[in-house]
Amino acid sequence: MNKNYRIFVVFAFAIIIALAIDLYRAANFNSDKVKQSSNQNQIEQKQEETQVQNEVKEPEKVEETNSDEKIDIKLNPMMEFSGMKVSEVLSLRKEAVKNSKIFSYMTDYKPNSDVFQIEDGYPWIGAYQLACYGADQPNIGKGPSRESIGILNPELMYFPEIMEYKFSKYRLPCSPSDYLIPHKVIYNKKTNTITIYISAENMYQKLRGKVYVILKSSNARDLGYNHAFAIIDNKSNVKFEKEANISTQIIDTKGYYHRGFSCGLPEGCNNYSPYDSEVDFDIIKLPVIIDIKLWKKYPNSKSDNADLNYRMVFQ
């Protein structure tokens, strides 16, 4: 074996050892990388599982809190009272209070005779007939009765009167949106607050930038809430008929039902009374939020805690 051959063998052997070392390092590097990747995947999987668990549990917790504090109130639909006996109307009223999610505790409830002064067999003013065609017409008692919205829904402490717009006379469309009936009612047990939401945009546009409102207080009075005071957040959006009103002084709840003659029929109709200038106002810009404090006994001041809080949201 000559010298050159020995050099070649040594050089080749060195190359083989170097390659072996590189392969060993590469194998270890890939193994570590696989382990790290596997560990990272396990960590990410655990994080995803935790996130999914949290996403599942979170709504349940929120829903439970909401159900404990807030109650959705479903309003009863209007119905025709014309021709009914007094006993039939009062039976419907008692059933509405009995089934109320707020006032069902009043197991000994009896309709207040000062509030329900109605008479047997007479017509009741129809909501559609009044708003669309006006009074002084023979069909005024046809269709769902205007006063049924209050009588069948005791939760509405104050609510807008359905007005005599006579829209058909001006060739304007007539629809239930003219009645300003709340589309949503919520009772918050924690704050003892009833909140009603009224969609007034349609009427605002139809009446060209104004909504005329007179509030009815028959439910408040019937259920024993005899005094009220209102705080209006955006007062510039409201214009009261008179300076002495529910937002400037504590007032009495005065509403009642009786046989009157404003419907135009000779025999008269069962309807709401009286007109009350203290709750007569124009909405000149939306939205309007009115917070009404209700008391059973006359409070010492406007700042006294209410026996029941009532919020009206005109949107």
C-alpha positions as CSV (number, residue, x, y, z in Angstrom):
1,M,0.0,0.0,0.0
2,N,1.6,3.2,-1.1
3,K,1.5,6.5,0.5
4,N,-1.1,8.1,-1.7
5,Y,-3.5,5.2,-1.2
6,R,-3.3,5.5,2.6
7,I,-4.1,9.2,2.4
8,F,-7.1,8.5,0.3
9,V,-8.4,5.9,2.7
10,V,-8.0,8.2,5.7
11,F,-9.7,11.0,3.8
12,A,-12.6,8.8,2.8
13,F,-13.0,7.5,6.4
14,A,-13.1,11.1,7.7
15,I,-15.9,12.0,5.2
16,I,-18.0,9.0,6.3
17,I,-17.6,9.9,10.0
18,A,-18.6,13.5,9.3
19,L,-21.7,12.4,7.4
20,A,-22.7,10.0,10.2
21,I,-22.4,12.8,12.7
22,D,-24.5,15.2,10.6
23,L,-27.2,12.5,10.1
24,Y,-27.3,11.8,13.9
25,R,-27.7,15.5,14.6
26,A,-30.4,15.9,12.0
27,A,-32.3,12.9,13.5
28,N,-32.1,14.4,17.0
29,F,-33.2,17.8,15.7
30,N,-36.2,16.4,13.9
31,S,-37.2,14.3,16.9
32,D,-37.0,17.4,19.2
33,K,-39.0,19.4,16.6
34,V,-41.7,16.6,16.5
35,K,-41.9,16.5,20.3
36,Q,-42.2,20.3,20.5
37,S,-44.8,20.3,17.8
38,S,-46.7,17.5,19.6
39,N,-46.5,19.4,22.9
40,Q,-47.6,22.6,21.2
41,N,-50.6,20.9,19.6
42,Q,-51.6,19.4,22.9
43,I,-51.4,22.9,24.5
44,E,-53.4,24.4,21.7
45,Q,-56.0,21.6,21.9
46,K,-56.4,22.1,25.7
47,Q,-56.8,25.9,25.1
48,E,-59.4,25.3,22.5
49,E,-61.3,22.8,24.7
50,T,-61.1,25.4,27.6
51,Q,-62.4,28.1,25.3
52,V,-65.2,26.0,24.0
53,Q,-66.2,25.1,27.6
54,N,-66.2,28.8,28.5
55,E,-68.2,29.6,25.4
56,V,-70.8,27.0,26.4
57,K,-71.0,28.0,30.0
58,E,-71.1,31.8,29.6
59,P,-74.5,32.1,27.9
60,E,-76.0,29.8,30.6
61,K,-74.8,32.1,33.3
62,V,-76.0,35.3,31.6
63,E,-79.4,33.7,30.8
64,E,-79.8,32.7,34.4
65,T,-79.0,36.2,35.6
66,N,-81.4,37.8,33.2
67,S,-84.2,35.4,34.1
68,D,-83.8,36.2,37.7
69,E,-83.9,39.9,37.3
70,K,-85.9,40.7,34.2
71,I,-89.2,39.4,33.0
72,D,-90.7,39.8,29.5
73,I,-94.3,40.7,29.6
74,K,-96.5,39.5,26.8
75,L,-99.4,41.8,26.1
76,N,-102.9,40.4,25.6
77,P,-104.4,41.4,22.2
78,M,-107.3,43.9,22.0
79,M,-110.8,42.6,21.7
80,E,-114.3,43.9,21.1
81,F,-116.3,44.7,24.2
82,S,-119.4,46.2,22.6
83,G,-122.6,44.6,23.9
84,M,-120.9,42.8,26.8
85,K,-122.3,42.7,30.3
86,V,-120.4,44.5,33.0
87,S,-119.8,41.1,34.7
88,E,-118.1,39.8,31.5
89,V,-115.8,42.7,31.2
90,L,-114.8,42.6,34.9
91,S,-114.3,38.9,34.6
92,L,-111.8,39.5,31.8
93,R,-110.1,42.1,33.9
94,K,-109.8,39.9,37.0
95,E,-108.3,37.1,34.8
96,A,-105.8,39.5,33.4
97,V,-104.6,40.5,36.9
98,K,-104.6,36.9,38.0
99,N,-102.3,35.9,35.1
100,S,-100.1,38.9,35.3
101,K,-96.4,38.2,36.0
102,I,-96.2,41.3,38.1
103,F,-99.6,41.5,39.9
104,S,-100.6,37.9,40.4
105,Y,-99.8,38.2,44.1
106,M,-103.0,40.3,44.5
107,T,-105.1,37.2,45.1
108,D,-107.9,39.2,46.6
109,Y,-108.0,41.7,43.7
110,K,-111.4,43.3,42.9
111,P,-111.8,45.9,40.2
112,N,-112.1,49.4,41.8
113,S,-115.7,50.5,41.4
114,D,-114.5,54.2,41.1
115,V,-112.5,53.1,38.1
116,F,-115.1,50.8,36.5
117,Q,-118.3,52.7,36.2
118,I,-119.4,51.0,33.0
119,E,-122.9,49.8,32.1
120,D,-124.3,46.7,30.6
121,G,-124.9,46.2,26.9
122,Y,-123.6,49.5,25.5
123,P,-121.1,50.0,22.6
124,W,-117.4,50.6,23.4
125,I,-115.5,52.9,21.1
126,G,-113.7,50.9,18.4
127,A,-110.0,51.7,18.0
128,Y,-109.9,51.4,14.2
129,Q,-113.1,53.2,13.7
130,L,-112.0,56.2,15.8
131,A,-108.5,56.5,14.5
132,C,-109.4,56.0,10.9
133,Y,-112.9,57.5,10.5
134,G,-113.6,59.5,13.8
135,A,-116.6,59.5,16.1
136,D,-120.1,60.5,15.1
137,Q,-120.6,57.5,12.8
138,P,-122.8,54.5,13.3
139,N,-120.0,51.9,13.2
140,I,-118.0,53.5,16.1
141,G,-118.6,50.5,18.3
142,K,-117.3,48.0,15.7
143,G,-114.0,46.0,16.0
144,P,-111.5,45.8,18.9
145,S,-112.4,48.3,21.6
146,R,-110.0,51.1,22.3
147,E,-110.2,50.6,26.1
148,S,-109.5,46.9,25.9
149,I,-105.7,47.5,25.6
150,G,-105.7,48.9,29.2
151,I,-108.3,46.7,30.8
152,L,-106.7,43.5,29.5
153,N,-103.1,44.6,30.3
154,P,-102.8,45.8,33.9
155,E,-99.0,46.2,33.6
156,L,-99.6,49.4,31.5
157,M,-99.6,51.9,34.4
158,Y,-99.7,54.8,31.9
159,F,-100.4,54.4,28.2
160,P,-101.3,56.6,25.2
161,E,-104.9,57.2,24.3
162,I,-105.9,56.2,20.8
163,M,-106.8,59.5,19.2
164,E,-109.5,60.6,16.8
165,Y,-107.2,61.2,13.8
166,K,-109.7,60.7,10.9
167,F,-106.9,59.6,8.7
168,S,-109.2,58.4,5.9
169,K,-110.5,61.9,5.5
170,Y,-107.0,63.0,4.6
171,R,-106.4,59.9,2.4
172,L,-103.8,58.6,4.8
173,P,-103.4,54.9,5.5
174,C,-104.8,53.4,8.7
175,S,-103.0,50.7,10.6
176,P,-102.5,49.4,14.2
177,S,-99.3,51.4,14.4
178,D,-101.6,54.4,14.8
179,Y,-102.5,53.1,18.3
180,L,-99.1,53.6,19.9
181,I,-99.4,50.2,21.7
182,P,-96.1,49.1,23.3
183,H,-94.3,46.4,21.3
184,K,-92.2,45.4,24.2
185,V,-92.7,45.4,28.0
186,I,-90.1,44.3,30.6
187,Y,-90.3,44.1,34.4
188,N,-87.0,44.4,36.3
189,K,-87.6,42.8,39.7
190,K,-84.3,44.2,41.1
191,T,-85.2,47.8,40.5
192,N,-89.0,47.3,40.6
193,T,-89.3,48.9,37.2
194,I,-91.8,48.3,34.4
195,T,-90.4,49.5,31.0
196,I,-92.5,49.8,27.9
197,Y,-91.2,50.5,24.4
198,I,-93.4,52.3,21.9
199,S,-92.6,52.6,18.2
200,A,-93.7,56.1,17.3
201,E,-91.6,56.8,14.2
202,N,-94.5,55.9,11.8
203,M,-96.8,58.3,13.5
204,Y,-94.1,61.0,13.7
205,Q,-93.7,60.8,9.9
206,K,-97.5,60.6,9.3
207,L,-98.2,63.7,11.5
208,R,-95.3,65.6,9.9
209,G,-92.9,65.8,12.8
210,K,-95.1,65.7,15.8
211,V,-96.9,63.0,17.9
212,Y,-99.8,64.1,20.0
213,V,-100.1,62.1,23.3
214,I,-102.6,62.0,26.1
215,L,-101.7,59.4,28.8
216,K,-104.3,57.2,30.6
217,S,-103.8,56.3,34.2
218,S,-106.8,53.9,34.9
219,N,-104.5,50.9,35.5
220,A,-102.4,52.8,38.0
221,R,-105.5,54.0,39.9
222,D,-107.2,50.7,39.8
223,L,-104.2,48.9,41.3
224,G,-103.8,51.4,44.1
225,Y,-101.1,53.7,42.7
226,N,-102.8,57.1,43.4
227,H,-99.9,59.6,42.8
228,A,-97.3,60.1,40.1
229,F,-94.4,62.3,39.1
230,A,-92.4,62.1,35.9
231,I,-88.7,62.8,35.1
232,I,-88.0,63.4,31.4
233,D,-84.3,63.0,30.4
234,N,-84.6,64.7,27.0
235,K,-87.2,67.3,28.0
236,S,-86.6,69.5,25.0
237,N,-88.1,66.8,22.8
238,V,-91.5,67.2,24.6
239,K,-93.9,70.1,24.8
240,F,-96.6,69.9,27.4
241,E,-100.0,71.5,26.9
242,K,-99.8,73.3,30.2
243,E,-97.0,74.4,32.6
244,A,-98.6,72.5,35.5
245,N,-98.0,68.9,34.5
246,I,-96.7,65.5,35.6
247,S,-93.1,66.6,35.1
248,T,-93.4,69.8,37.3
249,Q,-95.5,68.5,40.2
250,I,-96.9,65.4,41.8
251,I,-100.3,64.6,40.4
252,D,-103.2,62.2,41.2
253,T,-104.1,59.3,38.9
254,K,-107.6,60.1,37.8
255,G,-108.6,57.6,35.1
256,Y,-111.9,55.7,35.0
257,Y,-114.3,54.1,32.6
258,H,-118.0,55.1,32.3
259,R,-120.8,55.6,29.8
260,G,-120.1,58.9,28.1
261,F,-121.3,60.6,24.9
262,S,-118.1,61.6,23.1
263,C,-118.6,58.7,20.7
264,G,-121.5,60.5,19.1
265,L,-124.1,57.8,19.5
266,P,-127.4,59.0,21.2
267,E,-127.2,56.2,23.8
268,G,-123.5,56.8,24.5
269,C,-120.6,54.4,24.7
270,N,-118.5,52.9,27.5
271,N,-115.2,54.8,27.3
272,Y,-112.3,56.3,29.2
273,S,-112.4,59.6,31.1
274,P,-111.4,62.3,32.0
275,Y,-109.3,64.4,29.7
276,D,-106.3,65.3,31.8
277,S,-104.1,68.3,30.7
278,E,-101.4,67.3,33.2
279,V,-100.5,64.3,30.9
280,D,-101.2,66.0,27.6
281,F,-98.1,66.7,25.5
282,D,-96.6,66.7,22.0
283,I,-93.5,64.7,21.0
284,I,-91.6,67.1,18.7
285,K,-88.5,64.9,18.4
286,L,-87.7,61.2,19.0
287,P,-86.6,59.5,21.1
288,V,-88.4,60.4,24.3
289,I,-87.8,58.7,27.7
290,I,-90.2,59.3,30.6
291,D,-89.5,57.9,34.0
292,I,-92.7,57.9,36.2
293,K,-92.6,57.4,40.0
294,L,-95.8,55.9,41.4
295,W,-96.9,56.0,45.0
296,K,-99.8,54.5,46.8
297,K,-99.8,57.3,49.5
298,Y,-98.9,60.9,48.8
299,P,-95.1,61.2,49.2
300,N,-93.3,63.8,51.3
301,S,-91.4,65.0,48.2
302,K,-90.7,64.2,44.6
303,S,-87.4,62.6,45.7
304,D,-89.1,59.9,47.8
305,N,-88.5,56.3,46.6
306,A,-91.4,55.1,44.5
307,D,-93.7,52.2,45.3
308,L,-93.3,51.3,41.6
309,N,-91.1,52.7,38.9
310,Y,-92.5,53.0,35.3
311,R,-90.5,53.9,32.2
312,M,-91.9,54.9,28.8
313,V,-89.6,54.8,25.8
314,F,-90.9,56.4,22.6
315,Q,-88.6,55.4,19.8
